[in-house]
Amino acid sequence: MQKDNKEKIKEIIKKSDQFIVICGPSGSGKTMVSKHLVDCFDFIKPPCVTTRELRKGEKEAGSVCLDRNEFLEKDMAGQIFLSARNYGNAYGYDLDIIFNNLMTGKKIVVEAPASNLMTDVSYFLPEGIIIGIIPLTTEEVDNQLTQRALNNDKDQRMRLLNCEIEKEHIAYCCGLIDIEPIIPTDGSPENTLRQVDRLMDKKGFKKS
């Protein structure tokens, strides 16, 4: 018999040790870290569901753009996992895709669209690994946002204003829930990924 959404959530909670969730300000390197986990540690990254216009590569990866009413309907029906709002958009993951991958033994990495989602993550994924990326300076984030050129000037300024708030929130949550902090050094991707590799080794994950 097919499980209902509440039963699926219960199963996800039971198997939450198969999850890594990456939190951090926009431009901090979440996508780089998730790609590293997919390429080097056999994780999968499920497509997202969002009201934001899809970026290059997201549609090909299976991500879906919904209008606000469609997203709300799915969210209210319990079909969206880790639903969040940030920068005027809604984000989440298709519950069925998450559930089906877990049931086949897949290890899953997801990016939290908002750092204030970490307390929800610790509730729904109590055995999961939460990585909190804390950039040293706003300038590093500004450089990353400028290089990727995905945001207009107004949107980028807003993300930079929120950067310090998100950093403080992650640091504060480190004292409340189990978060693994990653602190990029001088904006160096290699340094960030070395920290990730050390964390994965500590947690017993081996490179593929």
C-alpha positions in Angstrom: 0.0 0.0 0.0 1.3 3.4 -0.9 2.4 5.5 2.1 0.8 8.9 2.7 2.9 12.0 3.1 3.0 11.9 6.9 4.3 8.3 6.8 6.9 9.3 4.2 8.1 12.1 6.6 8.4 9.6 9.4 10.5 7.3 7.2 12.8 10.2 6.2 13.3 11.1 9.8 14.3 7.4 10.5 16.8 7.5 7.6 18.1 11.0 8.2 21.7 9.7 8.7 21.8 9.5 4.9 21.5 13.3 4.6 23.9 16.2 4.4 22.4 19.7 4.5 24.5 22.7 3.5 23.7 26.1 5.0 25.3 29.5 4.3 24.8 32.9 2.9 24.2 33.3 -0.8 27.5 33.2 -2.6 29.3 31.3 0.3 30.0 28.2 -1.8 27.0 25.9 -1.0 26.7 24.7 -4.6 30.5 24.1 -4.9 30.4 21.9 -1.8 27.4 20.0 -2.8 28.9 19.3 -6.2 32.1 18.0 -4.5 30.0 15.6 -2.4 28.3 14.3 -5.5 31.5 14.0 -7.5 33.7 12.5 -4.8 31.5 10.8 -2.2 28.6 9.3 -4.3 25.9 11.6 -2.9 23.0 12.6 -5.1 21.6 16.1 -5.2 17.8 16.1 -5.8 16.3 18.8 -8.0 14.7 21.7 -6.3 11.2 23.1 -6.6 11.0 26.9 -6.6 9.1 30.0 -7.6 12.3 31.6 -8.8 13.2 31.5 -12.5 15.4 28.5 -13.1 19.2 29.2 -13.6 21.4 27.6 -16.2 21.6 23.8 -15.6 18.8 23.6 -13.1 16.1 22.7 -15.6 18.4 20.0 -17.1 18.9 18.7 -13.6 15.1 18.3 -13.2 14.4 21.4 -11.1 10.9 22.8 -11.4 9.7 26.4 -11.4 6.1 26.8 -10.2 4.1 30.0 -9.8 3.3 31.1 -6.2 -0.2 29.5 -6.2 1.1 26.1 -7.5 3.9 26.1 -4.9 1.5 27.0 -2.1 -1.0 24.2 -3.1 1.8 21.6 -3.1 3.2 22.9 0.1 -0.2 22.9 1.9 -0.7 19.3 0.6 2.5 18.2 2.2 4.3 17.5 -1.1 7.2 19.9 -0.5 10.0 18.9 1.8 12.1 21.6 3.7 9.9 24.4 2.4 11.4 27.9 2.9 11.0 31.5 1.7 14.0 33.7 0.9 14.7 36.8 -1.2 11.0 36.9 -2.3 11.0 33.3 -3.6 9.8 30.0 -2.3 12.0 26.9 -2.3 11.9 23.2 -1.4 12.3 19.7 -2.6 9.7 17.2 -4.0 8.8 14.9 -1.1 8.4 11.9 -3.3 11.8 12.3 -5.0 13.5 12.6 -1.6 11.6 9.6 -0.2 12.1 7.3 -3.2 15.9 8.0 -3.2 16.2 7.2 0.5 14.3 4.0 0.1 16.8 2.8 -2.5 19.7 3.6 -0.1 21.0 6.8 -1.7 23.0 9.4 0.2 21.5 12.8 -0.3 22.9 16.3 -0.2 20.7 19.4 -0.2 21.3 23.1 0.0 19.2 25.0 2.6 17.9 28.1 0.8 17.8 30.0 4.0 20.1 29.7 7.1 17.1 30.2 9.4 15.9 26.8 8.1 18.6 25.0 10.2 16.3 24.5 13.2 13.8 22.8 10.9 16.5 20.7 9.5 17.6 19.5 12.9 14.0 18.5 13.6 13.2 16.7 10.4 16.7 15.2 9.9 17.9 14.6 13.5 20.7 12.3 12.4 21.8 14.3 9.4 25.0 16.3 9.0 24.4 20.0 8.9 27.3 22.0 7.4 27.3 25.7 8.1 29.5 27.7 5.8 30.7 31.0 7.5 32.6 33.3 5.1 35.2 35.4 6.8 34.2 38.6 5.1 31.3 40.1 3.1 33.9 41.0 0.4 34.5 37.4 -0.3 30.8 36.8 -0.8 30.5 40.0 -3.0 33.3 38.6 -5.2 31.6 35.2 -5.6 28.2 36.8 -6.4 29.9 39.1 -9.0 31.7 36.2 -10.6 28.6 34.1 -11.0 26.6 37.1 -12.3 23.2 35.6 -11.5 21.7 38.5 -9.6 20.9 42.1 -10.6 22.4 44.9 -8.6 19.5 45.4 -6.3 19.2 41.7 -5.5 23.0 41.4 -4.9 23.0 44.3 -2.5 20.1 42.7 -0.6 22.1 39.4 -0.4 25.2 41.2 0.9 23.1 43.0 3.5 21.8 39.7 4.7 25.2 38.0 4.6 26.3 39.2 8.1 22.8 38.3 9.5 23.0 34.8 8.2 26.6 34.4 9.4 25.6 35.5 12.9 22.6 33.1 12.8 24.7 30.1 11.9 27.3 30.9 14.6 24.4 31.3 17.1 22.8 28.0 16.1 26.2 26.2 16.5 25.6 26.6 20.2 22.1 25.1 20.0 22.2 22.3 17.5 24.9 20.1 16.0 26.4 22.1 13.1 29.7 21.5 11.4 31.2 24.9 10.6 33.2 25.4 7.5 35.1 28.7 7.4 36.5 29.5 3.9 40.0 31.1 3.9 40.5 34.1 1.6 37.8 32.9 -0.7 39.9 29.8 -1.6 37.8 27.0 -3.0 40.6 24.5 -2.4 40.7 25.4 1.3 37.0 25.0 1.6 37.0 21.6 0.0 39.9 20.4 2.1 37.9 21.3 5.2 35.0 19.3 3.7 37.2 16.3 3.1 38.5 16.4 6.7 34.9 16.5 7.9 33.9 13.6 5.7 36.8 11.5 6.9 35.9 12.3 10.5 32.3 11.1 9.8 33.5 7.9 8.2 32.8 8.7 4.5 35.4 7.6 2.0 36.0 9.1 -1.4 34.8 7.2 -4.3 
